[in-house]
Amino acid sequence: MLGHTELVCYDDRLERVRLYPSKDRALNQSADKLVTMIVGASTKEVVGERARIAADAAAALQAAVQGGVLPGGGASELALAYQLERYRETVRGMEAFGIAAVAEALRKPMSQIVWNAGFNPLEKLEEARAAQASQGTDTIGIHCDTGNLLDTLQAGIVDPAQVKLHALAAAGEVACAVLRIHTVIKMKS
């Protein structure tokens, strides 16, 4: 760990990411403790892409500092998918279809991570879900190098809570839109 910062923001005027040790320093624009990130590459296009990646990383860092973090690596999504599947059993009709679709989508992040690491997603997701249930936690994920179970919080694998909540809200909106479209099509036929 190199250090910590309280505020990260993108300066549109300078087209640079700025990291401040405190919010007070950001207001005073004091230069005694300021970090400058220099992004370089062989072409202008690659520099632009790297600068966008740095700006996205700074925004994610700022969201994490401001809104907290949740377990990463798809662990919290897997736990939420399980809760939705249990809730779906109490619901009937088209609403149940929407809940099942969102639960399936929530399993995709960990599934893709495990697949990219070269493991069988069906096997590893069930292993992680069983461990989450037996240990009563939503932080259990899969270590991509070994394929073993891993506590993502203890390993420092986290995602900004604001980003995850925004993604969940968007997923819910998409599910509602799909159900509305299905209902309209059903009514016409």
Backbone torsions as a table, in degrees:
resi	resn	phi	psi	omega
1	MET	NA	128.9	-178.6
2	LEU	-86.7	-25.4	-177.9
3	GLY	161.0	-163.1	178.3
4	HIS	-144.0	163.1	179.2
5	THR	-144.0	149.6	-178.9
6	GLU	-93.9	-28.3	-175.8
7	LEU	-138.5	129.4	176.1
8	VAL	-126.1	129.9	178.5
9	CYS	-149.1	161.7	179.4
10	TYR	-101.3	124.5	179.3
11	ASP	-90.2	105.1	-178.1
12	ASP	-63.3	-36.2	-178.0
13	ARG	-64.6	-45.4	-179.7
14	LEU	-89.9	-11.2	-175.4
15	GLU	55.6	48.1	-178.6
16	ARG	-139.2	153.3	172.7
17	VAL	-86.9	132.7	-179.9
18	ARG	-120.5	135.8	178.0
19	LEU	-116.9	127.1	-178.3
20	TYR	-116.2	141.7	179.3
21	PRO	-68.6	-22.7	177.9
22	SER	-156.3	162.0	179.1
23	LYS	-66.1	-32.9	177.9
24	ASP	-62.6	-41.5	179.5
25	ARG	-65.4	-34.4	179.4
26	ALA	-64.8	-38.7	179.7
27	LEU	-70.2	-37.7	-178.9
28	ASN	-82.8	-13.7	-178.1
29	GLN	55.9	35.7	179.2
30	SER	-69.1	134.1	-175.1
31	ALA	-96.9	4.6	-176.5
32	ASP	-73.5	-25.9	176.5
33	LYS	-134.7	81.8	-177.3
34	LEU	-132.1	139.9	178.8
35	VAL	-107.9	135.5	175.9
36	THR	-116.3	130.1	176.7
37	MET	-103.9	122.2	178.5
38	ILE	-104.0	122.1	-179.1
39	VAL	-107.6	121.3	-179.6
40	GLY	-130.7	157.6	177.5
41	ALA	-166.6	178.6	-175.1
42	SER	-78.2	-26.7	180.0
43	THR	-129.5	161.8	180.0
44	LYS	-63.7	-36.5	-179.8
45	GLU	-65.5	-42.1	179.7
46	VAL	-68.3	-38.6	176.3
47	VAL	-60.2	-45.3	179.1
48	GLY	-60.4	-43.4	179.6
49	GLU	-65.3	-43.7	178.8
50	ARG	-65.0	-37.1	177.6
51	ALA	-65.5	-39.3	176.9
52	ARG	-64.5	-40.2	178.3
53	ILE	-63.8	-42.7	178.3
54	ALA	-63.3	-40.5	178.5
55	ALA	-65.0	-40.9	177.2
56	ASP	-63.5	-42.3	178.9
57	ALA	-63.5	-40.8	178.4
58	ALA	-64.6	-40.4	178.6
59	ALA	-65.4	-40.6	178.0
60	ALA	-65.2	-40.2	177.8
61	LEU	-63.2	-44.0	179.4
62	GLN	-64.9	-40.4	177.6
63	ALA	-62.5	-38.6	178.8
64	ALA	-66.5	-41.9	179.7
65	VAL	-65.7	-42.2	-176.1
66	GLN	-78.7	-39.4	-171.9
67	GLY	-112.8	0.7	-179.3
68	GLY	86.4	179.8	-176.9
69	VAL	-128.7	159.7	174.9
70	LEU	-127.0	161.6	178.0
71	PRO	-55.3	137.4	-178.8
72	GLY	-101.3	-166.6	178.7
73	GLY	69.9	15.5	-179.8
74	GLY	84.4	1.6	-176.2
75	ALA	-64.9	-47.9	-178.2
76	SER	-69.8	-32.8	177.2
77	GLU	-65.8	-39.4	178.4
78	LEU	-63.1	-43.6	178.9
79	ALA	-63.6	-41.1	179.0
80	LEU	-66.8	-38.1	177.6
81	ALA	-59.2	-42.2	178.7
82	TYR	-62.2	-44.2	178.7
83	GLN	-62.5	-40.4	178.4
84	LEU	-65.6	-38.3	178.4
85	GLU	-63.0	-39.1	176.9
86	ARG	-66.9	-40.3	178.5
87	TYR	-66.5	-36.8	-178.5
88	ARG	-58.9	-31.9	179.6
89	GLU	-63.0	-20.0	-179.5
90	THR	-95.6	-3.0	-174.2
91	VAL	-114.0	147.1	179.0
92	ARG	-121.7	162.3	173.8
93	GLY	81.1	-157.0	-175.5
94	MET	-65.7	-28.4	178.4
95	GLU	-60.9	-38.7	178.2
96	ALA	-63.0	-37.5	177.3
97	PHE	-62.1	-43.9	179.1
98	GLY	-64.1	-41.5	179.1
99	ILE	-64.0	-41.5	179.0
100	ALA	-64.4	-38.0	179.5
101	ALA	-65.5	-41.8	179.0
102	VAL	-67.6	-41.0	178.2
103	ALA	-61.4	-41.5	178.1
104	GLU	-63.4	-42.7	179.3
105	ALA	-63.9	-34.5	-179.6
106	LEU	-68.6	-23.2	177.0
107	ARG	-80.1	-15.8	-174.5
108	LYS	-64.7	-41.4	-178.6
109	PRO	-56.7	-51.7	-179.7
110	MET	-66.6	-37.5	179.2
111	SER	-59.1	-44.6	-179.8
112	GLN	-68.4	-38.8	178.2
113	ILE	-62.0	-46.2	-179.5
114	VAL	-65.4	-42.1	178.1
115	TRP	-61.0	-46.2	179.5
116	ASN	-62.0	-29.5	179.6
117	ALA	-80.9	-7.3	176.5
118	GLY	94.0	17.9	179.8
119	PHE	-110.1	164.2	178.3
120	ASN	-78.0	113.6	-177.4
121	PRO	-61.5	-38.5	-178.9
122	LEU	-60.1	-45.3	-179.1
123	GLU	-67.3	-48.8	-173.7
124	LYS	-71.4	-36.0	177.9
125	LEU	-65.6	-41.7	178.1
126	GLU	-65.9	-37.2	177.5
127	GLU	-63.3	-45.0	179.5
128	ALA	-66.1	-42.7	-179.1
129	ARG	-63.6	-42.7	178.7
130	ALA	-62.4	-40.8	178.5
131	ALA	-66.4	-39.8	177.1
132	GLN	-60.5	-44.2	-178.4
133	ALA	-67.2	-43.6	-177.4
134	SER	-70.7	-32.3	-179.1
135	GLN	-93.5	-8.6	178.6
136	GLY	66.6	38.8	-178.8
137	THR	-139.9	155.7	177.5
138	ASP	-108.5	19.5	-176.3
139	THR	-102.1	-0.2	-176.3
140	ILE	-82.3	127.9	177.2
141	GLY	-134.5	-160.7	-177.7
142	ILE	-117.4	132.5	175.2
143	HIS	-77.2	119.5	-172.7
144	CYS	-70.3	-22.8	179.1
145	ASP	-81.5	-38.4	-174.1
146	THR	-106.8	-23.8	-175.4
147	GLY	83.4	2.6	179.7
148	ASN	-82.7	164.8	175.1
149	LEU	-69.1	152.0	-174.4
150	LEU	-150.5	136.9	171.9
151	ASP	-83.4	108.8	-172.7
152	THR	-66.0	-34.3	178.6
153	LEU	-66.2	-44.6	179.2
154	GLN	-64.6	-31.5	-179.9
155	ALA	-82.6	-5.5	-180.0
156	GLY	79.3	20.4	177.7
157	ILE	-95.2	102.1	-175.0
158	VAL	-135.5	161.3	174.8
159	ASP	-127.8	149.3	176.0
160	PRO	-62.0	132.3	-178.9
161	ALA	-60.5	-40.9	-179.0
162	GLN	-60.2	-38.2	-179.6
163	VAL	-67.1	-44.6	179.6
164	LYS	-65.6	-41.8	179.8
165	LEU	-64.8	-39.0	177.2
166	HIS	-63.4	-42.6	179.3
167	ALA	-63.4	-40.9	178.5
168	LEU	-65.5	-40.8	177.6
169	ALA	-62.9	-42.2	178.6
170	ALA	-63.9	-40.0	178.4
171	ALA	-62.6	-41.1	177.4
172	GLY	-63.6	-40.6	178.4
173	GLU	-64.6	-40.2	178.4
174	VAL	-65.5	-43.5	179.3
175	ALA	-61.0	-42.3	177.6
176	CYS	-62.8	-42.3	179.3
177	ALA	-63.3	-42.0	178.6
178	VAL	-62.6	-42.8	178.9
179	LEU	-64.4	-40.4	177.7
180	ARG	-63.1	-44.2	179.4
181	ILE	-62.4	-43.8	178.9
182	HIS	-60.7	-42.2	179.6
183	THR	-64.2	-43.0	178.5
184	VAL	-62.4	-45.1	179.8
185	ILE	-63.7	-41.2	179.7
186	LYS	-63.8	-38.7	-179.3
187	MET	-68.2	-35.0	-179.4
188	LYS	-71.5	-31.4	-178.8
189	SER	-90.4	NA	NA
